[in-house]
Amino acid sequence: MALERYEPRSLLAQFNDEMNRVFGDATGTLPMGSPLSGGAWRPAVDIHENDDAYLIDVEVPGIDPKDVEITLNNDVLTLSGERVERSDNAEKSVQREGERAPARHVERRYGRFMRRFTLPETADEDAVEARAEHGVLHITVPKKEQSRPRRIEVKDASASS
């Protein structure tokens, strides 16, 4: 068993994380595991926008891309799936039949997750694409052609006289 250095700041950070998990954080999100929070955990998400599209990156390490469901209904993009705790063959040989070997240390969250995003009117819902790469799900939501910015030329009225 590895020794861990005692760091009071680390204990305070752990306490803070636990309080955020129980009561929700300052961003107004609900506690993990709450029936209204969308599952036992929430994958981290980055959303960027450029002139052509909205880009959504979702961290889903350890989850097969086939096990992530993406749906789009009434301008709401929904991501859902489940991360299942793995059981190694070494664990199986030590544990009794029907029992799970106790974990020594667990920091990752397991179970179902769900994230929902309301898309703006400028999103082209018919052209949404998703691909997975190295544990990150990349979703591209193109903008509609008419909503893309364009430059309008200003004409000089005095030049035509």
LUMMARLUM-187852 format. One record per residue: y, x, z of N, C-alpha, C in turn. Coordinates in pm, 1 decimal, always signed. Atoms other than C-alpha are relative to their C-alpha. Example, Ala and Ser with C-alpha at 12.3 -4.5 7.8 and 13.67 -1.06 7.14 Angstrom:
% residues 2
{rec {-119.0,+89.0,+0.0},{-450.0,+1230.0,+780.0},{+120.0,+90.0,+0.0}}
{rec {-119.0,-82.0,-6.0},{-106.0,+1367.0,+714.0},{+109.0,-77.0,+73.0}}
% end
This chain:
% residues 161
{rec {-117.5,+84.2,+0.0},{+0.0,+0.0,+0.0},{+123.2,+88.3,+0.0}}
{rec {-121.7,-80.4,+11.8},{+337.2,+141.9,-101.3},{+98.0,-35.3,+110.9}}
{rec {-103.2,+21.4,-100.7},{+606.8,+187.4,+160.4},{+130.6,-34.1,-68.0}}
{rec {-131.4,+35.7,+52.6},{+943.8,+27.5,+100.4},{+104.9,+45.8,+98.6}}
{rec {-109.8,-48.3,-82.3},{+1264.8,+177.4,+230.4},{+75.0,-118.8,+60.8}}
{rec {-77.7,+103.9,-66.7},{+1452.9,-33.9,+485.6},{+145.6,+13.5,-40.5}}
{rec {-140.2,+2.0,+40.2},{+1791.6,-126.2,+343.5},{+58.0,-133.5,+42.5}}
{rec {-56.1,+126.2,-47.9},{+1998.6,-385.3,+533.2},{+65.2,-82.4,-110.4}}
{rec {-61.4,+73.2,+110.2},{+2190.5,-474.6,+217.8},{-105.2,-74.5,-80.4}}
{rec {+109.4,+63.0,+72.2},{+1861.5,-551.8,+47.9},{-46.2,-126.6,+72.4}}
{rec {+38.9,+118.5,-76.1},{+1770.1,-792.3,+329.9},{+103.1,-110.8,-16.2}}
{rec {-105.9,+98.1,+19.0},{+2105.5,-963.4,+294.5},{-9.0,-62.9,-139.3}}
{rec {+15.1,+51.5,+136.7},{+2052.9,-995.8,-81.7},{-119.1,-95.7,-8.1}}
{rec {+116.5,+88.2,-0.1},{+1707.6,-1145.5,-20.7},{+32.8,-133.5,+66.6}}
{rec {-40.7,+122.2,-69.2},{+1853.2,-1394.5,+226.7},{+89.0,-85.0,-90.2}}
{rec {-89.8,+70.7,+91.7},{+2127.4,-1485.8,-23.1},{-79.2,-66.5,-112.7}}
{rec {+82.6,+56.3,+106.7},{+1870.6,-1536.8,-300.2},{-79.0,-120.8,+49.1}}
{rec {+78.6,+110.3,-55.2},{+1660.3,-1756.5,-74.1},{+87.8,-122.7,+25.7}}
{rec {-91.6,+111.8,-23.3},{+1960.3,-1968.9,+26.6},{+40.0,-65.7,-132.5}}
{rec {-31.5,+56.0,+131.1},{+2055.4,-2010.6,-339.9},{-117.1,-80.2,-54.0}}
{rec {+117.8,+70.6,+47.9},{+1700.1,-2113.6,-419.4},{-12.8,-134.3,+71.0}}
{rec {+17.3,+122.9,-77.6},{+1696.3,-2374.3,-142.6},{+111.7,-100.3,-26.4}}
{rec {-113.1,+91.9,+8.4},{+2046.2,-2520.3,-176.8},{+69.4,-2.7,-134.7}}
{rec {-69.9,-8.5,+127.5},{+2144.9,-2432.9,-532.7},{+109.0,+104.4,+9.8}}
{rec {-102.4,-103.4,-3.4},{+2399.5,-2173.8,-634.5},{+137.8,-58.4,-26.3}}
{rec {-139.7,+42.8,+12.9},{+2776.6,-2187.3,-676.6},{+29.3,-61.8,-135.8}}
{rec {-24.7,+55.8,+132.8},{+2742.1,-2286.8,-1042.4},{-34.5,-148.5,-5.8}}
{rec {+30.0,+143.4,-2.0},{+2626.5,-2631.9,-935.9},{-139.2,-33.1,-49.1}}
{rec {+135.6,+28.9,+43.2},{+2267.1,-2592.1,-1050.6},{-81.6,-47.7,+119.0}}
{rec {+84.6,+53.1,-105.2},{+1997.4,-2766.5,-852.3},{-100.2,+104.9,+44.3}}
{rec {+99.6,-95.0,-47.5},{+1743.2,-2578.6,-640.7},{-122.6,+1.0,-89.3}}
{rec {+121.8,-11.8,+77.9},{+1437.7,-2448.0,-821.8},{-108.1,-85.1,+64.5}}
{rec {+106.2,+83.6,-51.1},{+1144.8,-2681.1,-787.3},{+44.5,-142.1,+27.9}}
{rec {-49.4,+135.7,-18.1},{+1368.6,-2982.8,-743.3},{-43.6,-81.9,-120.7}}
{rec {+43.9,+81.1,+113.4},{+1243.0,-3270.8,-957.8},{+107.5,-14.3,-106.5}}
{rec {-108.1,+14.9,+96.1},{+1584.9,-3282.2,-1122.4},{+39.3,+131.0,-66.0}}
{rec {-43.0,-130.1,+52.0},{+1614.6,-2908.3,-1192.1},{-67.6,+36.2,-131.1}}
{rec {+65.7,-27.5,+126.0},{+1376.3,-2914.5,-1486.6},{-120.2,+90.8,+13.4}}
{rec {+121.1,-77.0,-15.5},{+1083.1,-2726.1,-1338.8},{+4.5,+93.9,+118.3}}
{rec {+13.4,-92.2,-111.5},{+967.9,-2459.2,-1097.9},{+89.0,+121.8,-15.9}}
{rec {-88.5,-114.4,+25.7},{+1187.4,-2193.6,-1259.3},{+77.8,-24.7,-126.8}}
{rec {-84.2,+13.9,+119.1},{+1453.7,-2154.2,-1527.5},{+14.2,+135.7,-65.7}}
{rec {-17.9,-128.6,+67.4},{+1443.8,-1877.3,-1786.4},{+148.1,+28.1,-23.2}}
{rec {-138.5,-41.5,+24.8},{+1765.6,-1680.0,-1828.8},{+35.3,-24.5,-145.9}}
{rec {-45.3,+35.9,+134.3},{+1971.2,-1784.3,-2132.5},{+135.7,+63.7,-27.6}}
{rec {-130.2,-46.1,+49.7},{+2253.0,-1619.9,-2329.4},{+33.7,-83.2,-122.8}}
{rec {-43.6,+77.3,+116.2},{+2455.0,-1828.6,-2576.0},{+122.2,+68.4,-59.0}}
{rec {-110.9,-62.6,+71.5},{+2681.3,-1669.8,-2835.0},{+37.5,-88.5,-118.5}}
{rec {-46.4,+75.1,+116.3},{+2886.0,-1815.6,-3118.2},{+68.0,+96.1,-95.3}}
{rec {-75.0,-71.9,+103.7},{+2998.6,-1662.1,-3444.6},{+50.2,-102.8,-100.5}}
{rec {-57.8,+92.8,+97.6},{+3163.9,-1812.0,-3752.0},{-103.3,-92.2,-64.4}}
{rec {+102.5,+74.8,+72.7},{+2832.2,-1932.5,-3895.0},{-97.3,-79.1,+86.9}}
{rec {+107.3,+61.8,-78.4},{+2611.9,-2032.4,-3601.0},{+20.9,+18.1,+149.9}}
{rec {+14.2,-17.7,-144.0},{+2538.1,-2072.4,-3231.3},{-132.2,+73.2,+19.1}}
{rec {+118.4,-82.3,-20.5},{+2287.3,-1812.4,-3111.6},{-43.0,-11.8,+146.1}}
{rec {+52.5,+20.0,-135.0},{+2068.7,-1887.3,-2809.5},{-117.8,+94.6,+19.2}}
{rec {+108.3,-92.0,-34.3},{+1851.2,-1614.7,-2654.0},{-55.5,-40.5,+135.2}}
{rec {+65.6,+47.4,-121.3},{+1598.5,-1723.6,-2390.6},{-107.7,+100.0,+39.5}}
{rec {+100.9,-93.6,-49.2},{+1395.6,-1480.8,-2178.0},{-125.3,-75.9,+42.1}}
{rec {+127.6,+64.4,-32.9},{+1032.3,-1596.6,-2173.9},{-113.3,+103.1,-3.1}}
{rec {+104.9,-101.8,+2.4},{+825.8,-1283.5,-2100.8},{-131.7,-54.2,+53.3}}
{rec {+131.6,+41.4,-45.1},{+454.7,-1336.7,-2064.2},{-41.9,-138.4,-45.0}}
{rec {+34.3,+133.3,+49.1},{+459.1,-1670.6,-2243.3},{-25.1,+8.4,-149.5}}
{rec {+31.8,+2.5,+142.1},{+288.4,-1715.4,-2577.7},{+99.4,-93.6,-69.8}}
{rec {-97.0,+85.7,+70.3},{+548.6,-1849.8,-2827.2},{-56.5,-136.0,-38.7}}
{rec {+61.0,+128.3,+34.5},{+299.3,-2124.0,-2922.3},{+3.0,-97.4,+117.6}}
{rec {-2.0,+84.5,-118.7},{+323.8,-2252.5,-2563.6},{+140.6,-45.4,+39.0}}
{rec {-137.4,+44.6,-24.0},{+700.9,-2307.0,-2581.8},{+28.7,-114.4,-96.5}}
{rec {-31.8,+115.4,+83.3},{+807.0,-2648.1,-2707.5},{+151.0,-12.7,-11.8}}
{rec {-142.2,+19.2,+26.9},{+1147.4,-2693.8,-2869.3},{+15.2,-133.0,-71.7}}
{rec {-24.1,+129.7,+63.2},{+1267.3,-3045.0,-2946.0},{+149.8,-21.6,-12.8}}
{rec {-139.9,+33.4,+23.5},{+1593.5,-3181.5,-3078.1},{+8.9,-150.1,-18.9}}
{rec {-11.2,+145.0,+4.6},{+1692.4,-3541.9,-3013.2},{+139.7,-39.7,+46.9}}
{rec {-134.9,+48.1,-34.0},{+2039.7,-3701.8,-3016.1},{+91.9,+111.6,+49.0}}
{rec {-86.7,-114.2,-30.6},{+2226.7,-3368.1,-3011.8},{-41.2,+76.3,+124.7}}
{rec {+47.6,-73.8,-116.8},{+2017.6,-3238.2,-2717.6},{-119.0,+86.3,-39.9}}
{rec {+105.6,-96.6,+27.6},{+1809.8,-2924.3,-2768.1},{-74.7,+23.9,+130.7}}
{rec {+80.0,-13.8,-121.2},{+1524.3,-2912.2,-2514.9},{-105.4,+107.6,-20.1}}
{rec {+102.2,-104.8,-1.2},{+1310.6,-2605.4,-2438.1},{-88.4,-25.9,+120.1}}
{rec {+89.5,+18.4,-113.7},{+1002.4,-2645.9,-2222.3},{-125.9,+81.3,-21.8}}
{rec {+123.2,-77.1,+5.9},{+687.6,-2459.0,-2140.5},{-50.7,+26.6,+139.5}}
{rec {+57.4,-32.2,-129.9},{+485.2,-2307.0,-1862.0},{-44.9,+144.9,+0.9}}
{rec {+51.5,-135.5,-20.4},{+420.1,-1958.1,-1729.4},{-109.8,-12.0,+105.5}}
{rec {+115.1,+10.1,-87.9},{+74.6,-1939.5,-1574.4},{-25.4,+136.6,+61.9}}
{rec {+28.5,-125.3,-68.8},{-3.6,-1675.7,-1312.8},{-134.8,+50.7,-46.9}}
{rec {+125.3,-55.2,+51.7},{-266.3,-1446.3,-1453.1},{-90.7,+41.6,+114.6}}
{rec {+95.3,-48.6,-99.5},{-582.2,-1352.8,-1265.7},{-82.4,+108.3,-66.0}}
{rec {+71.4,-115.6,+57.2},{-729.1,-1009.5,-1333.7},{-148.0,-5.5,+34.1}}
{rec {+143.2,-7.8,-26.7},{-1100.9,-939.3,-1353.8},{-26.6,+71.0,+131.7}}
{rec {+17.4,-72.0,-126.1},{-1061.2,-698.0,-1060.7},{+14.8,-95.2,+117.9}}
{rec {-18.7,+99.9,-105.1},{-933.0,-985.6,-847.6},{-124.1,-87.1,+13.5}}
{rec {+113.9,+90.5,-0.3},{-1227.7,-1201.6,-945.8},{-120.1,+61.8,+71.1}}
{rec {+114.8,-63.8,-61.8},{-1481.3,-944.1,-828.3},{+15.0,+8.0,+151.0}}
{rec {-24.1,-11.9,-142.8},{-1319.8,-922.0,-481.1},{-2.8,-136.3,+68.6}}
{rec {-11.0,+131.3,-62.6},{-1266.5,-1292.7,-417.0},{-131.9,-74.5,-0.1}}
{rec {+117.5,+86.4,-4.0},{-1527.5,-1546.8,-320.6},{+11.7,-104.4,-109.2}}
{rec {-1.3,+100.0,+106.6},{-1624.1,-1806.3,-574.7},{+83.6,-121.0,+40.4}}
{rec {-84.3,+115.8,-24.5},{-1366.5,-2084.6,-599.8},{+126.8,+31.3,+77.1}}
{rec {-120.8,-37.5,-73.6},{-1104.5,-1892.8,-400.2},{+81.3,+98.3,-82.2}}
{rec {-88.7,-93.4,+68.6},{-805.9,-1706.6,-532.7},{+36.4,+111.9,+96.6}}
{rec {-36.7,-113.5,-84.4},{-740.0,-1357.0,-398.7},{+148.7,-9.0,+33.1}}
{rec {-141.9,+8.9,-36.4},{-413.0,-1347.7,-205.2},{+82.3,+107.3,-70.3}}
{rec {-89.2,-95.1,+64.7},{-120.8,-1181.9,-377.8},{+61.0,+89.9,+105.8}}
{rec {-64.2,-91.5,-92.5},{+25.9,-875.0,-212.6},{+150.9,-13.2,-5.3}}
{rec {-145.6,+10.3,+15.8},{+375.1,-920.5,-352.6},{+28.0,-73.8,-129.9}}
{rec {-29.9,+78.9,+119.5},{+507.8,-1181.8,-596.3},{+150.0,-23.7,-5.4}}
{rec {-142.5,+24.5,+19.9},{+864.1,-1189.1,-731.4},{+26.1,-90.2,-119.1}}
{rec {-20.4,+82.9,+117.9},{+819.8,-1360.9,-1066.0},{-32.6,-144.4,+32.7}}
{rec {+23.5,+143.2,-20.1},{+828.7,-1738.4,-1085.0},{-100.8,-48.9,-103.8}}
{rec {+102.3,+57.6,+85.6},{+543.0,-1940.2,-1230.6},{+14.2,-151.3,+0.0}}
{rec {-0.3,+145.1,+8.9},{+497.4,-2296.5,-1339.9},{+77.9,-47.1,-121.1}}
{rec {-68.5,+62.1,+113.4},{+672.5,-2533.7,-1576.2},{+149.1,+29.5,+4.8}}
{rec {-144.7,-12.4,+9.1},{+1027.3,-2489.7,-1698.0},{+51.2,-94.4,-106.9}}
{rec {-65.3,+80.6,+102.4},{+1272.1,-2699.5,-1895.8},{+148.7,+32.8,+3.4}}
{rec {-144.0,-20.7,+13.3},{+1620.9,-2622.3,-2023.1},{+49.2,-93.0,-108.3}}
{rec {-58.3,+91.0,+99.0},{+1844.8,-2869.4,-2208.5},{+141.8,+42.7,-29.5}}
{rec {-133.5,-37.2,+45.0},{+2155.9,-2798.2,-2411.4},{+52.9,-108.4,-93.3}}
{rec {-63.7,+96.7,+88.5},{+2392.0,-3050.7,-2565.5},{+69.9,+77.9,-110.4}}
{rec {-58.9,-70.3,+113.4},{+2484.1,-2930.5,-2912.9},{+132.5,-64.4,-39.5}}
{rec {-127.9,+56.5,+44.8},{+2840.5,-2970.8,-3041.3},{-16.4,-72.0,-134.2}}
{rec {+3.8,+75.3,+125.9},{+2919.4,-3197.0,-3335.9},{-5.8,+91.7,-120.9}}
{rec {-2.4,-94.1,+112.6},{+2961.0,-2887.8,-3553.7},{-137.3,+58.2,-31.5}}
{rec {+133.6,-56.1,+20.8},{+2589.5,-2799.0,-3522.5},{-73.8,-72.2,-111.8}}
{rec {+82.6,+55.0,+107.5},{+2365.2,-2848.8,-3824.7},{-142.5,-13.9,+53.3}}
{rec {+128.7,+23.4,-65.2},{+2060.3,-3002.4,-3655.2},{-118.8,+15.2,-94.0}}
{rec {+110.0,-7.0,+95.9},{+1853.5,-2996.0,-3974.9},{-39.6,+143.6,-33.8}}
{rec {+27.1,-137.6,+39.1},{+1865.3,-2616.1,-4004.7},{-28.5,+92.4,+118.6}}
{rec {+27.7,-81.0,-118.7},{+1773.2,-2498.2,-3652.0},{-125.8,+83.0,-22.7}}
{rec {+114.4,-90.1,+14.7},{+1538.5,-2197.7,-3650.1},{-26.5,+69.3,+132.3}}
{rec {+36.0,-72.0,-121.6},{+1348.1,-2022.0,-3370.7},{-103.3,+106.7,-33.3}}
{rec {+98.6,-107.8,+14.9},{+1159.6,-1693.0,-3351.2},{-10.1,+73.1,+133.0}}
{rec {+22.7,-73.5,-124.5},{+1009.9,-1490.8,-3065.9},{-16.4,+148.0,-31.4}}
{rec {+8.0,-143.9,+20.5},{+1043.8,-1115.6,-3030.6},{+8.8,+69.4,+135.7}}
{rec {+3.3,-78.8,-123.1},{+943.6,-897.4,-2733.2},{+36.7,-81.3,+123.5}}
{rec {-23.6,+82.2,-117.7},{+951.1,-1181.4,-2479.4},{+132.4,-73.8,+0.7}}
{rec {-126.9,+72.1,+10.4},{+1282.3,-1323.0,-2600.3},{-10.4,-99.1,-114.8}}
{rec {-1.5,+105.0,+101.0},{+1307.6,-1651.3,-2787.8},{+140.6,-5.9,-58.1}}
{rec {-129.6,+2.8,+68.1},{+1590.7,-1639.6,-3044.4},{+10.6,-130.8,-77.3}}
{rec {-21.4,+128.3,+68.2},{+1719.8,-1981.5,-3152.4},{+134.1,+7.9,-71.2}}
{rec {-122.3,-0.1,+79.9},{+1976.0,-2005.6,-3431.8},{+31.4,-142.7,-40.0}}
{rec {-45.5,+134.3,+34.6},{+2172.8,-2327.5,-3468.3},{+120.1,+18.0,-93.6}}
{rec {-111.2,-18.7,+94.5},{+2382.0,-2301.8,-3788.3},{+106.8,-108.2,+17.0}}
{rec {-108.9,+97.6,-1.0},{+2718.8,-2472.6,-3810.6},{+1.3,-72.8,-133.3}}
{rec {-13.5,+75.9,+123.6},{+2780.8,-2744.6,-4065.5},{+104.1,+67.7,-87.4}}
{rec {-88.7,-66.7,+95.9},{+2954.4,-2622.6,-4378.8},{+146.1,-39.5,+20.6}}
{rec {-138.4,+45.0,-11.6},{+3266.1,-2835.8,-4328.6},{+64.9,+43.4,+131.4}}
{rec {-58.5,-36.7,-128.2},{+3310.9,-2714.7,-3969.5},{+29.8,+150.4,+10.7}}
{rec {-26.2,-143.6,-4.1},{+3330.1,-2345.8,-4055.7},{+147.8,+26.6,-27.1}}
{rec {-141.9,-27.9,+22.0},{+3675.9,-2193.2,-4035.7},{+25.0,+51.6,-141.5}}
{rec {-38.0,-49.6,+132.3},{+3851.4,-2130.7,-4365.6},{+149.1,+26.5,-0.9}}
{rec {-140.6,-37.8,+7.8},{+4181.6,-1977.0,-4458.0},{+70.3,-91.6,-99.4}}
{rec {-78.9,+87.2,+86.0},{+4448.2,-2205.4,-4603.8},{+125.0,+77.0,-40.6}}
{rec {-115.0,-73.3,+53.1},{+4708.2,-2048.6,-4826.2},{+128.2,-79.7,+21.2}}
{rec {-131.8,+62.4,-18.5},{+5070.0,-2122.9,-4740.8},{+80.9,+30.7,-124.1}}
{rec {-76.1,-17.9,+122.7},{+5274.0,-2180.6,-5055.5},{+149.4,+5.9,+32.2}}
{rec {-144.7,-15.6,-18.8},{+5636.2,-2076.1,-5076.1},{+71.0,-98.3,-93.2}}
{rec {-68.3,+102.3,+78.0},{+5842.3,-2376.7,-5189.5},{+119.6,+56.6,-77.4}}
{rec {-117.4,-57.7,+66.4},{+6142.6,-2159.8,-5282.2},{-37.2,+81.6,-122.9}}
{rec {+44.3,-80.8,+113.1},{+5937.3,-1952.3,-5528.8},{-17.7,-85.3,-126.0}}
{rec {+24.1,+84.8,+117.1},{+5875.9,-2251.7,-5759.3},{+130.5,-48.4,-63.2}}
{rec {-125.7,+47.4,+56.8},{+6249.0,-2326.3,-5819.2},{+57.4,+92.5,-100.4}}
% end
